[in-house]
Amino acid sequence: METKTEEAKMKETEPKETEKKRAEIKKDKSSWFLALLIIPLVLYFNFGLRHLTQFETADEHLWISDLYTGRIQSYWNAMASENWKGTRINDKPGITLAYVAGIGTWFENNVQDKIVKKANLTITYNPEKTTETFYIYRKPQVVFTGLMGIFFCLALWRLTRKVWLALAGASLVLLSPILIGISQIINPDAMLWIFSSASLLSFFVFLKETRFIDAFLAAFFLGLSLLSKYVALIFFPFFLVMLLAYLLFYYTELIEQKTLLRKTIEITLGYIFIIAGSIGLFALGMPAAIVNTSIIYKSIFEFGGMQNILLICAGVNLVLFLDAALLKSFIAKFLLKYLQFLKIVLPKILYLAMLVLAAATIANWSFMNNFLHTPILEVGGGKRPIILTFPFYQQMVLQAKPLFFSITPIALFLIFFLWAKSIFRRSSFDYIVFILSLFFLVFFYTVTQQALLVNVRYSVVLYPFALTLAAIGFYEIIKNLKHYYSLALFLLLLGASYLSVSKIQPFYFNYSNDLLPKNSIITTAWGYGGYEAINYIKSQGDPKNMKIWANYYGACPFFAGKCAVEGSTKWMKESEILNIDYVILSQDGLSKNKKGLQAINEIFPTDNPVWELVIDGRPDNFVKVYKNPLKQTTYENN
């Protein structure tokens, strides 16, 4: 009896010991995975915290330090003085910059010190103040972006329960040259991509688990997206599309589990809460919208013809809810049952379309000599009404060009692999792949209807979604491999991403992959190179005794002498132009300010640069310095 008792005790303790060992092994693995996430984070900060004070892009001065006070300072001044109308600082609206980059206002005094003197069409800056300002405003933004990389990792893990996928997704986002670049630039787009992708991931998780915290996070991040740029309104109808697609893709499981009715009620109510909550947060973040409610109407309901779209969304969501609440989802069951073939057909059509679009876009400019006869438009994006006259395929190729040529080769390969594989065999996460792929077409079509030609900055919201697809592609490759093989491939992924960022540093936002020939560009310097140009000019003498002219904003703030910029030549007399020592030109400035250079060239030629910076080895992406041959040197060397 005693022996049996001991055996029985042993049998009872064995499962507990086994369970304990499994828990320890699981904890052990978790610590390894956490350690692996530290690698891309360290690499990200290694790149992101470099070069923070050595460039200025267009319009940044408007946010942090114009002649008197920047938009960020204006926001906090308005909040402090309860001047609620003054909280509408811009039509973007860019409020989230005041929260993140605006941490710099705690450390900055005397904003006006950036400009020493303004007179006779020239400005004299204080370069030391310029670098201090950029550092204290950009650093919080870079740090915040890195911390959000941890959120992306956790959100992807909650959504997929695949650690390698979550690690790959966060790593690809953190080591994207374009996303590192935009994280350093004080611009609403730097916040838009973070909050919109966080909102989309939260909504994915909400649809999966229908927990209030996820609905709250989706609403919270969507509200912050609206406070960044109004273009985030695209997610109002897109979230409804996600909701409908979820019911279609998971109809069989929901019927088998007898949860269709409850799920429909929960997600339709959640959708209302998310939309209403995001608008509420938008109003709280910009109290001007509470004081003057017409701002909400004009900013949201009248933006890009959203009124009719929102009414349709509200109607469809209401019908779904009432059908569930009153008819026990009779209509939904009937439609979903007979539309099940769509969840097989639509994804394959979409993946094929995206694969063809990506391949055609790359081939057209890589080696096929524009076989699609796509019109050549100026780099830079913006309003291009002429695009509406082009055939649909040309519109799509033009809109897709910046994205596919600015994703790293490893990420591009993984996306291609995923789409190609998914045409023949469903992915492990077919619903997620379908939704993310669909967003590209929705985005390209929407901006085209607004007569906008996107550039890298306008399309920055697409990058986290593209890189999530790449992470799923990575998982599809390693899902049946042993852990040490998966680890090796993950380290290879990190290494390839690291090399891509290293290739372009410190001019991250000008990254183009090697599939784009060197004689082509998808973006211009956009502020880069001005600091380096000024360093050359400083090496030639004392800048306080010099006068220069630049055709873009990226140079003057680093110059301690007299600096004229852009269109100032309209009002300059010949004697004033003759008094210019050096001229700084960039491709970006040439495309926007041709008349200014013409006025200078009528007096003295700018043929042979005395200094030149060619970014990424692309001759059309340059910053050049020219010396005035007619100016007698009156300054002395330092």
N, C-alpha and C positions, 0 to 999 in steps of 0.2 A: 504493500500500500504506500509505504514511504517513497519507494522508487517511483511509483506512478505519480505521486504528488510532486516529486522533484521534476519529473519529466513534464508534467503539466505546467509547473512554474516556468520551466525553461521555454516551453512553447509560447507561454503568455508574454515572456520578456523578449523573445526573439523579434516579433513584429515591431515592438517599441524601439529596440536597439537599431533594427533596420531602418525604421522611419527616421530615427535620430541621425543615423549615418547619412541617409539621403538628404536630410535638411542641412547637414554640415557640408556635404558635397555641393548642394545647391548654393549655399552661402559662399562657399569657396569660389564657385563659378561666377557668382554675382560680383565678387570683389575683383576677379580678373576682368570681367566686362567693364566695370567701373574704371579700372586702371586703363583699359584700352580707350575709353572715351577721353581720358586725360590727354592722350597723344594728339588727336586732332585739335583739341582745345589749346594746347601749348603751341602747336604750329600756327593756329589761327592768330593768337595774340602775338606771336613772333613776327608775323607779317603785318597784322592790323595796326600795331602800335608804332610801326616805322613810318617815316615820311609824313607824320601828322601835321607838321608845321611848315611844309615846304611846297605848298601849292594853294591856289584859290580857284574854285570853279565859278561859273556864271551864277549870279544871284545869291551866292553865299553871303556877301556883304549885306544884303537886304535883311537877312535873318539875324545876324549877330552884331553888325556894327556899320551902319551907314553913317552919314555925317553927324547925326545926333544920337539916334538910338535904333537898334534893330528890331525886327518884328518880335523876336523872343522877349527882349526886354520890354517891349510895348505891352505884350500880353500880361506879364507879371506886374507891370506898373498899373495896368487897368484893373487887374484882380485886387491888388493892394488898396487901390483908391475907390473900389466898388464902382468903377466906370464900366458897367457891364457891356455897353455898346462897343467899348474899345477892345473887347476880347475877340472881336472879328478882325484878326490881324492880316488876313489874306484870303483870296478866293480859292485857295487850294483845299482845306483851310490851313494845314500845317501845324495844328495845335500840339500834336504829339511831340514835335521838335522842342516845344517849350518845356515839356515834361522830362524829356531824356537829355538832349543836348543842353537844355536850359539849366541843368545842374551847374553849368559853368557860370551862371549869373551869381551864384553864391561866392565865387572866388574872384570875380572881376570887378574892378572899380574904374571909374572914369573912362567910360567907353569912348568919349570924344578924343581921348589922347591918341587914338590910332591915326588921326589926321592932324598934322602939325599946321598946315596952311593950305588954303584954297584960294587961288587968285589967278587971273589972266589965263583961263582955260586949262590950268594945270593944278595938280594936287601934290602936296608934299606929305608923304606918309612917315610914320614912325615904325620902322620894320620890327623893332623889338616888341612893340605892342601888338603888331600883327601876329607874330609867331606865338606870343603868349595867349592871345585870344583864340587862335585856332586850336592850340593844345587843350585849353580848359573846356572848350565846347565839344571838340571831337572825341576826346578820350572817353567821356561817359557813354557816348554813342557806340564806340567800338566795344567797350566792356559790356554794355547791355546786349549788343548783338551776340557776343560770345556766350553770355549766360542763357540767352534764348535758344542757343544751340542745344543746351541741356534739355530744355523744354521739348524741342523737336524730337530728341532721342526718346524721351519718356512717352510722348504722345504717340510716336510710331510704334513703340513697344506695346502700349495699351491697345492700340488699334490692331496690331498683327500678332502680338505675343511671340515675335521672332526677334531675338536679341541681335543676331547678325544683321538683319534688315534694318533695325533701328540704329545700330552703330554706323552702318554704311550710309544711311540717309543723313544722319547728323554730320558725319565726316565730310560727305560731299558738299553739304551746305556750307560748313565752316571753311572748307578749302576751295570754294569757288572763287576764282579771281574777281569776277564781276561783283559778287556779293561782298567780298572783302573791300573792294573799291568803293562801293556805294555806302558801306558802313562808315567810311571816313569822310563822307561828303554830307554837309549839313543841308539836307534837301528832304522834302516830304516823302519822296520815293524810298529813302533809306528806312523810313518807318512803315510805309505801306506794305512792303513785301513781308516784313516780319509779322505784323498783326493780321494781315489777310490770310497768310498761310497757317498761322496759329488758330485762327477762327475756323478755317476749313477743316483742319485736323480735329479740332474739338467737336465740330459738327459730325464728322465721320464717327467719332467715338460715341457721341450722343445717339446717333441712329443705331449703333450696335448695341449699346447698353441702356439707353434711355434713362440716364441718371441726371438729376437736376444740376449737379455740379458741372457736368459737361455742357448742358444747355446754357448755364450761366457763363462759362468760359467762352463759348461760341458767341454769345451776345456781347460779352465784355470786349473780346478782341475785335469783333465786327464794329462795335462802337468806336474803338480806337482807330480802326481802319478808316472809318468815315471822318474822324478827326484828323487823319493824315491827308487823304485825298478823296474827293467825291467819286472818283472812278470805282471805289469799293462798292458802290451801289450795284455793280454787276453781280454781286453775291446774293442780293435779294432774290432775283428770279432763279439764280443758279442753285441756291440751296433747295428750292422747291423741286428743281429737276433732280437733284440728288435724292430727295425724299421719295419722289415717284419711282426713280430707278431702283432705289433700295427695295421698295415693295415688289417691283417686277423681278429683281434678281433673287430675292429671298422668299418669294411667294410659297414655294413648295415647303420649305422649312417652317414657315409661319403657320401654314395649314396643318402640317403634321404635329406641331407643338400646340396647336389651337390657341395661338397668340396673335393672330392677324388683327382681330378686333381691338384688343387692348393696345397693341403696338401702333395701330393707325391713329387711335385717339391720342396716345402719348406724343407721337412725333408731330402730328398736326398742331396740337396745343403748344408743343415745344417750339415749332416754327414761328408761331405767332409771338411767343414770348421772346424769342431771339431777335426778331425784326423790331418789335416794340422796344425791347431792352436796349438794342443798339442805338435806336433813334433817341431814346431817353438819355443814354450816356453821352451821345453827341451833343444834346442840348445842355447837359450839365457841364461838359467840358468847354463849351462855348456859350456862356450865359447870354450873349447877345441874341441867341436864338430863342431864349425864354422871354426876354424883354420885347423882342420883335419876332413873333411867331412866323411872320412871312418869310423869314430866313430859312426856316425848316421847309416850308412849302417850295420856295424857289430852289433851294439847294438840293432837295431830295426828290420831290414830286415833279419838278419841272426840268430836272437835270437830264439832258439827252433824251427827252421824250419818255421819261420813266413813268409818268402818270398812268398811261394805259397799260403798261406792262405790270405795274404794281396792282392795278385793279383786277387784271386777269389772274395774277398770282393769288390775290386774296379770295377771288371767286372759286378757283380750283381747290384751294386749301379748305375753304368753307364747305364745299360740296363733299370733299373727302371726310371731313369731320362729321357732318350731318348724316352722311351715308353710314358711318360707323355707329354713331350714337343712336340713330333712329331706325335704320334698316339693317343693322348688324353687318355692315359692309357688303350688302347684297350686290350693289353696282360694282364695287371694287373687285369682289371675287369673280364676278362674271367677266369683267374686262381682263383682269390679270390672268385668268385661266386660259382664255383664248389668245392672249398676246404673249404666251410663254416662249414662242418661237423667236420673238424679238431679242431675248437675252442671249440667244445663240448667234443670230444673224447680225444684229447691230454692232456688237463689239468687233466681229471680224471685219465688217465693212469699215468701221472707224479705224481700226489698227492698220488696215491696208491703205486707207486714205492718208493717214499720218505718215506711214512708211514711204509712200509715194511722194508726198509733199516734202518730207525731209530729204529724201534721195534726190528729187528733182532740184530742190533749192541748192543743195551742195554741188551737184553735178553741173548745174547751170553756170555757177561762178568758179568752180574749181578747175574744170578741164574741158567743158563743152562749149566754151566761147559764147555764152549767152544764147544757147540753142532755142530757148523759149522766147527770144526777142523781147525780153523784159525791158521797158523803158528805163533809162539811166536817170535817176533822181538824185538831187544833192543829199549828201550824208547829213544827218542831223534830225530828221523827223519833223513833226509838226503838221500844221494844216496843209494838205495837198489835195484840193478839190479835184484835180485832174485824175487822181487815182480811181475815182468813181466811174471814169469812162473806160477803164481798162477791162479786159476779159477777167472773169472770176479767178481763173488759175493764175494769172499774172498778179492779181491783188494778193492772193494767198502767198505766193512765192516771195513777193516783196516784203510782206509783213513777217514772214518766217525767217528771212535772211539774217537779221541781227541775232536771233536766238540760237540758231543752229551753228553759226560760226563763232559764237562766244561761249559755248559749252566746252569743257575740257574733253579731249579725245576719249579718255576712259569712260566718262559719263555718257558721251554720245554713243559709243560702242554698246554700252549696257542698255541704253534706251532702244537702239535698233534691234538688239538681240531680243529684248522683251516683246516688242511689237511683232517681230517676225515669228517668234515662238508662239505668241498668243493667237496668231491667225490660224494655226494648225492645232494647237492644244491649249485649252484654257489655263490661264495663270492660276497660281494658288490664291491670288487676290484679284480675281477678275473684275469684281465690282469697283474696287479702288482704281485699278488700271483704267477701266472704262471711263470713270468720272474724271480723272486727271487728264486723260487724253482728250476727252470731250471739251475740257476747259480751253485748250489751245484753240480749237476751231471757233468756239464761242467768242473768245477774246479777239482773234484775228478778224472775225466777221463784224463784231461790234465796233472796233476801232475804225474799220474800213467804212462802215456806215456813217461814222462821224467825220469822214473825210480826213482822217489822221493817218500819217505814215509813222509807224513806230520806229523808235531807235532802241538802243540797249537800255537806256534809262526808262523809257516809257513801258518797255516790256519786262522790267525787272521783277514784276509780280509773278512771271512765269517760271523763273529759275528754281525756286524751291519745289514747285510741282514737277518740273522736269527731272530734278535731282532725286526726288522721291521715286519716280519711275525707274531711274537708274538703280536706286537701292533695291527695288523689287527685282529688277533684272539680275543684280548681283546675287540676291537670295535664290533665284531660280537656278543659278549656276551651282551654288554651293549647298543647296538644301539636302542633298543625299550624301554629302562628303563627311568624313570624320572631322572632328573639331580642329585637329592640328593642320589639316589641309585648308579648312575654312580660315583659320588664323593666318596662314601663309598668304592666301589670296586677299584677305583683308589688309594685311601689311603691304601687299603689292598695290592695292587700290590707294592706300595712303601715299605710297611712294610716287605713283603716277600723278596723283593730285598735287603733291608737293612740287614735283618738277614743273608742272604747268604754271603754278603760281610763281615759282622762282624765275621762270622764263621771262616774265613781264614785270617783276618787281623793280621799282616801287610804283610803277604806273598801272596799278591793278585794273582800274576801270577801262583801260584801253586794250584789254586782252582780246586777242582773236586766235583761234586755233590754227594749226598749220594747214588745214584744208583750204583756207582762204589764201589765194596767191598774194605775194608780198606787194604786188602793184595795186592791190585793192585795200579798202578800209571800210569798216562798218561803224567806226566812231572816230572823232577827232580828239585832239589833245584835251580839250574841254577844261583848260586851266592848268594842265600839267606843263612843266618845262619853263614857266615864267621865273621861278626861283633860280633855276640853273642859269638862265639867260642873264639875270641880274648879277649873279655871282661872277659871270664873265666880265660884265661891264664894270663891276666894282674892281676887278683885277687891273683895269686899264687906267684907273685914276680915282679921285675922290668924288663919289656920287653927289655930294652936297653942292658941287660946282657944275653939275651936269644937268642936261634936260633931255628926256627921252620921250618917244611916242610909241605906244603899243596898240595893236589892233584888237586886243582882247583883254579881259580883266585879270588874267592870271599873273601879271608881272608887277604892276605899279605898287601894290601894297608892300612889296619887299624892297622898294627903292627909296633911298633917303633924300634924293634930289627932286627936281621938278619933273612931273610925269603927266603927259597928256595921253588920253585914251580914246580909242574908237572915233566917234564922229566929231571930235573937237576940231578937226581940221577944216570943217565947214566954216568956222568963224575965224580961223587963223589967217593972219596976214602973211605975205611972203617973207617978211623979215623975221616973223616968229618961227616959221618953218625952217628958215635958214639957220636959226639958232639951235635947232635940234642936233644933239650929238649922236644919238643912236636910235634906230628904229627896230622894234621887235615885232615879228610877224608870226602868226600861226595859221594853219589851215582852217581852223575853226573861225578865226577872225576874218580871213579872206572871203569865206563864204557869206559872211554877214555884213562886211564893211568894205566893199570894194572902192567906193567913192573916196574914202579917206586916203587910201594908198595912192589913188590916181592923183589927188591933189598934191601929195608929196612928190610923186614921180615927175610931175610937171616942173618941179624945181630942181630936184636932184634924183639920180637913178638909184634903184635898189636892185642891182643885178648880182653882185657877188657878196654873199654873206661872209662876215668875219668870224662867225661862230654858228654852229648848227647842231640841233639835237633831233635825231630821227628815232621816233618811238617804235619799238618792236621791229626795227628794220624795214618799216613801211615808208617809202619816200613821200607819200601824200600825207603822212601824219607827222608833221615837223613843227619845230619852233626855230626861227632863224633870227640872227642879229646882224643888222647892217649899219655901217658907219657912214655918217654924212661926209662925203669927200670935200664939200665946200666949207665946212665949219673949221675954223682955226682953233686948235687946241689951246684952251686957256686954263685947264685944270692941271693939278699936279698929282703924281702917284701917291698912294697912301704910304 
